[in-house]
Amino acid sequence: MYALVVGANFESITYIIAAWFAGDWLDENYPRDFTWSIVTYLLGLILIIRSWYVMFRIMIRAQNRDKNEGSGS
């Protein structure tokens, strides 16, 4: 389970860095009235939330499985 938490943190950092680079690249190559960084950061945030949701879901399932195995059911 520790590996899941560490992996999710590295994945989050990767999404933030990728959003930053993508926002800069889009601002340079496709200028608009708004900054692309806002769009890419929101997309990165959605991906981070999804990643953490999946991680917590896996951890809860493993905890419930361990609890059921320990009770003899």
Residue pairs with C-beta under 8 A, 6 or more apart in sequence:
1 59
1 62
4 55
4 58
4 59
5 55
7 55
8 51
8 52
8 55
11 48
11 51
12 48
12 51
12 52
15 44
15 47
15 48
15 51
16 41
16 44
16 48
18 40
18 44
19 37
19 40
19 41
19 43
19 44
20 37
20 40
20 41
22 36
22 40
23 35
23 36
23 37
23 38
23 39
23 40
23 41
24 37
26 36
26 39
26 40
27 35
27 36
27 37
30 36
